[in-house]
Amino acid sequence: MVRVCLFLVAAIAMSGGALQFFRGQPDTSPSLDNVHRFMAGVYFSTGLISLWAAITIRQQGTLVYLLALGVLLAGAGRLVSISRVGLPKPAAVWLGYLVPELVLPLVIAVAHYASH
């Protein structure tokens, strides 16, 4: 279960990071685009780390919990954004991003704890 969840996190982070790295933030200032692409690189690299952790899951301990925490914090950041500036359109897409960011970390942490 943990391996599958980490593969899912890896796929989301690597595809989303690559897309945002190349797409950038078109309707903004150069400094915000710069930060956006920097964070896209961090997002992509988190996907690589999640992929490696999934492949080597039997050797992993704390790293799995840290990755789950990162996903949870990303979801928390999205919740803060929604509460401050509103839900982007189309709402279903953004809620579709949010729900796994709040659920997957719990599944990963509980399943990893149960396997040790």
C-alpha positions in Angstrom: 0.0 0.0 0.0 2.8 2.4 0.9 4.7 1.6 -2.3 1.6 2.2 -4.4 0.9 5.6 -2.7 4.5 6.7 -3.1 4.5 5.7 -6.8 1.3 7.9 -7.1 3.0 10.8 -5.3 6.0 10.4 -7.6 3.9 10.4 -10.7 1.9 13.5 -9.6 5.0 15.4 -8.5 7.2 14.6 -11.5 4.5 15.3 -14.1 3.2 18.4 -12.3 6.7 19.7 -11.6 7.8 19.3 -15.2 4.7 20.9 -16.5 5.0 23.9 -14.2 8.7 24.2 -14.8 8.2 24.6 -18.5 4.8 26.5 -18.3 5.8 29.0 -15.7 3.4 31.6 -14.4 2.5 33.5 -17.5 0.4 36.3 -16.1 2.7 37.6 -13.4 5.9 39.5 -12.7 9.4 38.1 -13.5 10.1 37.6 -9.8 7.0 35.5 -9.2 7.6 33.5 -12.4 11.1 32.9 -11.1 9.9 31.6 -7.7 7.2 29.5 -9.5 9.7 27.7 -11.7 12.1 27.2 -8.7 9.3 25.6 -6.7 8.4 23.5 -9.8 12.0 22.1 -9.6 11.6 21.3 -5.9 8.2 19.7 -6.7 9.8 17.5 -9.4 12.7 16.5 -7.2 10.3 15.5 -4.5 8.8 13.2 -7.1 12.2 11.6 -7.7 12.7 11.1 -4.0 9.3 9.5 -3.7 10.1 7.2 -6.6 13.3 6.2 -5.0 11.6 5.6 -1.7 8.9 3.5 -3.3 11.5 1.3 -5.1 13.5 0.9 -1.9 10.6 0.8 0.5 11.9 -2.1 2.6 14.9 0.0 3.6 13.0 3.1 4.4 11.9 4.4 7.7 11.6 8.1 8.6 11.9 9.2 5.0 8.4 7.8 4.3 6.9 9.8 7.1 8.8 13.0 5.9 7.5 12.5 2.4 3.9 12.1 3.8 4.4 15.2 5.8 5.5 17.1 2.8 2.4 16.1 0.9 0.2 17.0 3.8 1.9 20.5 4.1 1.3 21.0 0.4 -2.4 20.3 0.9 -2.4 22.7 3.9 -0.8 25.4 1.7 -3.6 24.8 -0.8 -6.2 25.2 2.0 -4.7 28.4 3.1 -4.7 29.7 -0.4 -8.4 28.8 -0.9 -9.3 30.5 2.4 -7.4 33.7 1.5 -8.0 34.2 -2.2 -10.8 31.7 -3.0 -11.2 28.4 -4.9 -9.8 28.6 -8.5 -12.0 27.6 -11.4 -12.9 24.9 -12.3 -13.4 24.1 -8.7 -13.7 20.3 -9.3 -10.1 20.2 -10.6 -8.6 22.1 -7.7 -10.6 20.0 -5.1 -9.4 16.9 -7.1 -5.9 18.0 -6.3 -6.7 18.9 -2.6 -8.4 15.7 -1.5 -5.4 13.3 -2.3 -3.0 15.8 -0.7 -5.0 15.5 2.5 -5.8 11.7 2.3 -2.7 10.1 0.9 -0.3 11.3 3.7 -2.6 9.6 6.3 -2.8 6.4 4.3 1.0 6.4 3.8 1.8 7.1 7.5 -0.7 4.5 8.8 0.2 1.8 6.4 3.9 2.4 6.9 3.5 2.3 10.6 1.5 -0.9 10.4 4.1 -2.6 8.2 6.9 -2.1 10.8 
